Amino acid sequence: MRILSGIQPSGPLHIGNYLGAIRQYIALQRENEAFYFVADYHALTSVRDAETLRRYVFDVFVDLVALGLDPDRAVLFVQSDVPQTTELAWLLSTVTPMSWLEKCVSYKDKVQQGIPADHGLFAYPALQAADILLYDAQLVPVGQDQKQHLEITRDIAERYNHVYGNTFRLPEPYILPSVAVVPGLDGRKMSKSYANTIEIFDPPATIRKKCKRIVTDSTPVEAPKNPDTCPVYRLFALFAAAPERAEVERRYREGGIGYGEVKTRLAELIIDCFVEARVRRDELAANPDRIAELRRAGAERAAATAAAVLEKARAACGVGPR
């Protein structure tokens, strides 16, 4: 099966990104034809400094390879390196009703919050549809709460097919295995927008400091505690092996364990989880020419597929020579 997904380079990747998506992408590349891209065009709606964006793109590309996305198995590329992307987005936008764009969650949320929404955010679904349709993707990994993003891509593809004849394959959602919400340092969902993240490649000392900052109540060591509502335990449970998880849960419920002990252990589990990836990342980051080579090769492979799909879409609507 052909699978496609993208990641915005809007800042360093954090452990929520890994647990919620990247870990599954690595598994999916083994048995499928996978296309994964760094979505720098999409990041332009929030990152407005050129050097910052370039650094984020480089870092995310390096992070993905270090974590296990294999450029020999999967097609790993940067969105803007494939020029067919923006042309297909325009073709799709000509058949996309305004009312569909107005209903999209990301646009509505900004408007309701009183935040100015630019055309890039408003037209985001057309660009997203181009990202998916350009590679003839059969499956798109999404969380249960992200199905709307794929539904509008299917709607746009169906409308284009209706207007111009059968042109695009309709992608299906691949619902990622449910992962408990990854809590951030303040107890809310881990998110860059909340500034409450633990980055995957934070230095070990920084990870230890951040774990100590995770919010807790004032329950004393000897008193029972509820692991289900404790962000420290919920994070710990995502990294600990089953026997250790069960033992710490028992001590929570019976009393006799302090939050500080669990925070200390959590930090070491996070550091250990990514120790090999950290070594690979340091090696990759020290060799930017190698990264540039991987990026060029990925773009060439992606563009070969994209060019064929775009030509079909151009022919269907009458753009270009007969």
GIMOCOR-V609342 format. One record per pair of residues at least 12 apart in sequence whose ideal C-beta (glycine too) atoms are under 8 Angstrom apart, sorted by sequence separation. I is the first residue (numbers start at 1). J is the second residue. If there is no record, write none. Layout:
i->I j->J
i->I j->J
This chain:
i->64 j->76
i->157 j->169
i->158 j->170
i->184 j->196
i->185 j->197
i->198 j->210
i->236 j->248
i->237 j->249
i->40 j->53
i->43 j->56
i->140 j->153
i->157 j->170
i->184 j->197
i->185 j->198
i->198 j->211
i->7 j->21
i->43 j->57
i->107 j->121
i->157 j->171
i->184 j->198
i->216 j->230
i->248 j->262
i->7 j->22
i->61 j->76
i->106 j->121
i->107 j->122
i->216 j->231
i->233 j->248
i->5 j->21
i->154 j->170
i->215 j->231
i->216 j->232
i->233 j->249
i->40 j->57
i->61 j->78
i->107 j->124
i->154 j->171
i->214 j->231
i->248 j->265
i->106 j->124
i->132 j->150
i->153 j->171
i->214 j->232
i->38 j->57
i->233 j->252
i->5 j->25
i->104 j->124
i->133 j->153
i->57 j->78
i->101 j->122
i->104 j->125
i->128 j->149
i->132 j->153
i->150 j->171
i->211 j->232
i->214 j->235
i->227 j->248
i->38 j->60
i->101 j->123
i->227 j->249
i->230 j->252
i->38 j->61
i->129 j->152
i->133 j->156
i->150 j->173
i->101 j->125
i->125 j->149
i->128 j->152
i->129 j->153
i->133 j->157
i->3 j->28
i->100 j->125
i->101 j->126
i->128 j->153
i->185 j->210
i->227 j->252
i->240 j->265
i->3 j->29
i->38 j->64
i->147 j->173
i->226 j->252
i->227 j->253
i->236 j->262
i->125 j->152
i->129 j->156
i->187 j->214
i->225 j->252
i->226 j->253
i->232 j->259
i->239 j->266
i->36 j->64
i->125 j->153
i->129 j->157
i->147 j->175
i->185 j->213
i->187 j->215
i->224 j->252
i->225 j->253
i->3 j->32
i->7 j->36
i->9 j->38
i->96 j->125
i->185 j->214
i->186 j->215
i->224 j->253
i->230 j->259
i->233 j->262
i->236 j->265
i->240 j->269
i->2 j->32
i->3 j->33
i->4 j->34
i->5 j->35
i->6 j->36
i->7 j->37
i->8 j->38
i->9 j->39
i->93 j->123
i->96 j->126
i->126 j->156
i->185 j->215
i->224 j->254
i->225 j->255
i->232 j->262
i->236 j->266
i->239 j->269
i->1 j->32
i->2 j->33
i->3 j->34
i->4 j->35
i->5 j->36
i->6 j->37
i->7 j->38
i->8 j->39
i->9 j->40
i->125 j->156
i->138 j->169
i->140 j->171
i->142 j->173
i->144 j->175
i->183 j->214
i->224 j->255
i->232 j->263
i->235 j->266
i->239 j->270
i->1 j->33
i->2 j->34
i->3 j->35
i->4 j->36
i->5 j->37
i->6 j->38
i->7 j->39
i->137 j->169
i->139 j->171
i->140 j->172
i->142 j->174
i->143 j->175
i->223 j->255
i->225 j->257
i->2 j->35
i->4 j->37
i->6 j->39
i->10 j->43
i->36 j->69
i->93 j->126
i->96 j->129
i->136 j->169
i->138 j->171
i->139 j->172
i->140 j->173
i->141 j->174
i->142 j->175
i->143 j->176
i->222 j->255
i->236 j->269
i->8 j->42
i->9 j->43
i->89 j->123
i->92 j->126
i->137 j->171
i->138 j->172
i->139 j->173
i->140 j->174
i->142 j->176
i->144 j->178
i->221 j->255
i->222 j->256
i->232 j->266
i->239 j->273
i->8 j->43
i->133 j->168
i->139 j->174
i->141 j->176
i->221 j->256
i->6 j->42
i->10 j->46
i->90 j->126
i->133 j->169
i->221 j->257
i->10 j->47
i->42 j->79
i->89 j->126
i->92 j->129
i->221 j->258
i->9 j->47
i->36 j->74
i->40 j->78
i->41 j->79
i->89 j->127
i->92 j->130
i->133 j->171
i->34 j->73
i->35 j->74
i->36 j->75
i->37 j->76
i->38 j->77
i->40 j->79
i->41 j->80
i->132 j->171
i->29 j->69
i->34 j->74
i->35 j->75
i->36 j->76
i->37 j->77
i->38 j->78
i->39 j->79
i->40 j->80
i->89 j->129
i->219 j->259
i->26 j->67
i->29 j->70
i->34 j->75
i->36 j->77
i->37 j->78
i->38 j->79
i->86 j->127
i->89 j->130
i->92 j->133
i->22 j->64
i->26 j->68
i->35 j->77
i->37 j->79
i->85 j->127
i->88 j->130
i->26 j->69
i->30 j->73
i->105 j->148
i->216 j->259
i->9 j->53
i->25 j->69
i->29 j->73
i->41 j->85
i->86 j->130
i->104 j->148
i->187 j->231
i->11 j->56
i->22 j->67
i->29 j->74
i->41 j->86
i->85 j->130
i->88 j->133
i->10 j->56
i->85 j->131
i->88 j->134
i->9 j->56
i->12 j->59
i->13 j->60
i->22 j->69
i->184 j->231
i->9 j->57
i->104 j->152
i->183 j->231
i->212 j->260
i->18 j->67
i->25 j->74
i->85 j->134
i->214 j->263
i->9 j->59
i->13 j->63
i->84 j->134
i->9 j->60
i->12 j->63
i->183 j->234
i->212 j->263
i->79 j->131
i->82 j->134
i->100 j->152
i->183 j->235
i->211 j->263
i->214 j->266
i->7 j->60
i->182 j->235
i->211 j->264
i->180 j->234
i->100 j->155
i->211 j->266
i->212 j->267
i->100 j->156
i->182 j->238
i->208 j->264
i->211 j->267
i->7 j->64
i->180 j->237
i->210 j->267
i->180 j->238
i->179 j->238
i->208 j->267
i->211 j->270
i->96 j->156
i->207 j->267
i->95 j->156
i->96 j->159
i->204 j->267
i->207 j->270
i->208 j->271
i->92 j->156
i->95 j->159
i->207 j->271
i->95 j->160
i->204 j->271
i->92 j->160
i->95 j->163
i->91 j->160
i->198 j->270
i->6 j->79
i->45 j->118
i->201 j->274
i->200 j->274
i->45 j->120
i->44 j->120
i->45 j->121
i->201 j->277
i->200 j->277
i->201 j->278
i->45 j->124
i->201 j->281
i->42 j->124
i->42 j->127
i->41 j->127
i->42 j->128
i->39 j->131
i->37 j->131
i->35 j->135
i->35 j->137
i->32 j->139
i->28 j->141
i->25 j->141
i->24 j->141
i->21 j->141
i->21 j->143
i->20 j->143
i->6 j->131
i->4 j->131
i->4 j->132
i->4 j->135
i->2 j->135
i->4 j->137
i->67 j->200
i->2 j->136
i->3 j->137
i->2 j->137
i->3 j->138
i->4 j->139
i->5 j->140
i->66 j->201
i->2 j->138
i->3 j->139
i->4 j->140
i->5 j->141
i->1 j->138
i->2 j->139
i->3 j->140
i->63 j->200
i->1 j->139
i->3 j->141
i->63 j->201
i->168 j->309
i->167 j->312
i->168 j->313
i->28 j->174
i->167 j->313
i->164 j->313
i->167 j->316
i->165 j->316
i->24 j->176
i->164 j->316
i->24 j->177
i->160 j->313
i->164 j->317
i->163 j->317
i->21 j->176
i->20 j->176
i->160 j->316
i->20 j->179
i->19 j->179
i->20 j->182
i->19 j->182
i->16 j->182
i->4 j->171
i->15 j->182
i->135 j->302
i->16 j->184
i->136 j->305
i->135 j->305
i->3 j->174
i->134 j->305
i->135 j->306
i->134 j->306
i->16 j->189
i->136 j->309
i->16 j->190
i->135 j->309
i->15 j->190
i->16 j->191
i->134 j->309
i->14 j->190
i->133 j->309
i->134 j->310
i->14 j->192
i->11 j->192
i->16 j->197
i->10 j->192
i->15 j->197
i->18 j->200
i->14 j->197
i->15 j->198
i->17 j->200
i->14 j->198
i->15 j->199
i->12 j->197
i->14 j->199
i->15 j->200
i->13 j->199
i->14 j->200
i->12 j->199
i->13 j->200
i->12 j->200
i->13 j->201
i->12 j->201
i->12 j->202
i->67 j->274
i->68 j->277
i->67 j->277
i->66 j->277
i->66 j->278
i->66 j->280
i->81 j->295
i->65 j->280
i->66 j->281
i->81 j->296
i->78 j->295
i->81 j->298
i->82 j->299
i->63 j->281
i->66 j->284
i->76 j->294
i->77 j->295
i->81 j->299
i->88 j->306
i->19 j->238
i->62 j->281
i->65 j->284
i->84 j->303
i->78 j->298
i->82 j->302
i->83 j->303
i->77 j->298
i->78 j->299
i->81 j->302
i->82 j->303
i->85 j->306
i->88 j->309
i->62 j->284
i->76 j->298
i->77 j->299
i->81 j->303
i->84 j->306
i->88 j->310
i->91 j->313
i->62 j->285
i->71 j->294
i->75 j->298
i->84 j->307
i->87 j->310
i->91 j->314
i->94 j->317
i->77 j->301
i->82 j->306
i->77 j->302
i->84 j->309
i->88 j->313
i->65 j->291
i->71 j->297
i->75 j->301
i->84 j->310
i->91 j->317
i->71 j->298
i->75 j->302
i->91 j->319
i->62 j->291
i->65 j->294
i->58 j->288
i->61 j->291
i->75 j->305
i->58 j->291
i->61 j->294
i->61 j->295
i->15 j->270
i->37 j->302
i->35 j->302
i->35 j->305
